[in-house]
Each structure stands twice: as C-alpha cells, then as structure tokens.
Amino acid sequence: MKKIAEYLRTQAAALTSMAEADNLKGKYAEKLGEEARGLGRKLDEAEDRYREVKGHLSSWADELEELQRKADKALADAQDAQRTIDRHETQGSDRAASDKKNEEGGGSPEENPELKQAKEDLEDARKRLNTTAGDYDERAGHFAGKIRSSIDDDMKDSWWNDVKGWVADAEWLDKVADWASWAATLVGIAAMFFPFLGPLALALTAVVALIHLAQALTGNGSWFDVIMDIGALKMARNGVKAAKAVKALQESSRKAAAGLAKDKAKSQAAQANAGARKTAVRNERKRGGTSSKNREAARARRLRMEGQNRSAGKSASDDVRNADMPQITPQEKAGALGDKALGQQIKDIKKWRDEYPDNSTLADNARQAERHKDTVQGSWAVATGLDAADKSADYVTDDGYSRMKDGMTAPVGSQW
C-alpha cells in the first residue's frame, strides 16, 4: 500500500505539471489540461486512501503482535500446568492408597500443593487468553472503523465496480456453474437418444453460459469458456429446433393425408352415386316417364347422395387424423438412437408418403424429416463433445490449458 501510494503521488504530480504546462498549444491544450487536473485530483484522493490505510494497518500490526505474544504466553503456561496435572494423575493409584490410610487413621486427605498450584495456573492461563481474545476483537473493530472512515470520501466506485466486486465474491456461482455443467453433459448425452430431454439440456447449458458470461464480463472468468458455451448452446438449440421440426412435419403430413383421403372418399362416393342415378333414370323411363312425383323423388335421392358424399369424406379425413401412431420395430428404434417417439414420427411420415406416392408435399416432408433426425442426433453429439473435451482438458492435461484460458480473462472496458 505504501508503494501504491507513492506511485499515485508521482502520477498525480505528473498530471498536475502537464495541466499547468505553458508550452501546450492548440485546441487540444485546454481539454487536456482539464482532464489532467481532474484525474490528478482523483489520484490524490486515492493516494490519501492508501496512505491512511497503510498507517492504520501498521498500527494494527504492532498491536496484533503484542496480542499474539500474550496469547502465546498463555498457551505455554497452560501447557506447563497441564503437564504437571497429567504427571500427578499417573501417580493417582499411590495417592489413593495413601488417602485411604489417612481416612482410617482419622485424618483427611490433602491435595498436593504442586497439583493445586498447577490447576490455578491453568485457570489463570485460560482467563488471560479470554482477555486477550476480547482485546483482539475490540482492537480489530477499532482499526476496521478507522479504515472505513479513511475510504469514506468523495471518490465512489461506479455501479460497474460494485457488480464486478459482487461477482468476484459470489463463490456460489462457481459451484452452480460446475453442477449445471456436469448435469448438462449427462442430460445432453441422454438427449441424443431421447430428444424430449433437449429443452432441459438447453436450459442447463444456458445457465452455465450466463454465469460464465457474467464472470468474463467482470474479469472473473475466461472468455474461452464463453466461446465454448456459445458453441454448445447453439448446437443444443439446433437439436431442440430439429426435434420440434420433425413433430411439425408429422402433423403436416397427417393434415395433408387427411385432405387427400377426404377427396378420395368423396370421389369414390360420387362415382357410385352417379351410377346409381343413371340406373334410377333408366328405371323411371321404363315405368312411364318423368312425372312431377318422380322428379321430386329423384331430387330427394340426389340430396341424400350428396349428404352421403360429404359424410364419407369427413369420415375418411377423421380416420387419418385420429389414427394411432405406428408401432416400430427394434431395428427402427435403434435407427432413431433409442428414441421411440422420434422413430414413430418418422415412420408415420413415411407411411402417408407411401400411401399417396404422387403427392409432392408428403414426399418432401419425408425427406426433411430424415434430415432433421440426423440434425437432432448430430447436434447433441457435437454439443456434448465440446463440453466433454473441455472437461477432459481441464482434468487430463497439464497447466498449459488452464493458462491458455486464463490468458483470455479480462473485464469489459480493460485493455487485453
């Protein structure tokens, strides 16, 4: 602190000389002089802090040495007294026999004077130690108050300095980040086989990334960790998006297939109804023409047929929409890396593509679903691989990897 105070004093003097220099010319001179004076005053205030605190700590160190000397003396005296007491306790059997003889002779046993003095010395040592400890607490509070008073001036830390200090003191952030990082690794591995775990892995990865970002911004962590987190976060996000895309494609294929089934059923019903109408017309002619009564009956039959057409189309559409998800074989489940839901969605998409091979939408959905399935598995593999590689390097390699990461540590606003 003394060296820092001297350095600050030197720099403040240099800035003051710069501000008062007469040889500065040009438009920059006035601005430079103002800034130099302002910074010089701040350095003077900082120098006062360091100089005063240095004085308080020096005085506290002197008193602390004296308190430590008293505590050491009390400890030594207590140890000597305890050794005397222990020695007398080893002779307890002989003393007990002597005391019994005195009692039988009508006398009373008397405590050994040396033992009695040792017990008194031990109690005195304890009292002196307690007194010294109380003095320590009182003087520590006294000098802490003086230090607080010395730094209670017009020079205040910015809110950003407060944030940096809070992050530096928050040791629990490291524990949370470490726990969440390992959890994200394990869940990420599981998500390669069960994509429904993807959102959980993504959330855990985001927690780790936010903590590492806060530490890096304040100079308490490495930007390399942030870069690794961003890579893992992007891969995890891609995996979640791809899994959602497969589900959306499956729903799209069902909807398209339902529409095709409806049109097919209506077309088949219309063809059947057209044949029935032709037959009805021929029969009417054979029976004597088309009377008003016959025309009404024909109209009623036509309306009934149209209703049947609509009913047939809706029923076919509902059958497709509400159909059970297809069952998958062990081989198909293995192809989806153990994820039954993903395997069923892929098979359902292909089922409707094969049902209506001429439909371009269903064929395109099947191609996209295969691509997204590969993305789901690849994204989680890459994200987990990055995380596992970082952890392995921390535990397996020498200090070179850690030094490299430390080299990428700097708070926002500082020079690398």
Buried (B, 14 or more C-beta within 10 A) or exposed (E): BEEBBEEBBEBBEEBBEBBEEEEBEEEEBEEBBEEBBEBBBBBBBBBBBBBBBBBBBEBBEEBBEEBEEBBEBBEEBBEBBBEBBEEBEEEEEEBEEEBEEEEEEEEEEEEEEEBEEBBEBBEBBBEBBEEBBEBBEEBBEEBEEBBEEBBEEEBEEEEEEEBBEEBEEBEEBEEEBEEBBBBBBEBBBBBBBBBEBBBBBBBBBBBBBBBBBBBBBBBBBBBBBBBBBBBBBBBBBBBBBBBBBBBBBBBBBBBBBBBBBBEBBBEBBBEBBEEEBEEBEEEBEEEEEEEEEBEEEBEEBBEEBBEBBEEBBBEBBEEBEEBEBBEBEEEBBEBBBEBBBBBBBBBBBBBBBEBBEEBEBBBBBBEBBBEBBEBBBBBBBBBBEBBEEBBEBEEEEEEEBEEEBEEBBBBEEEEE
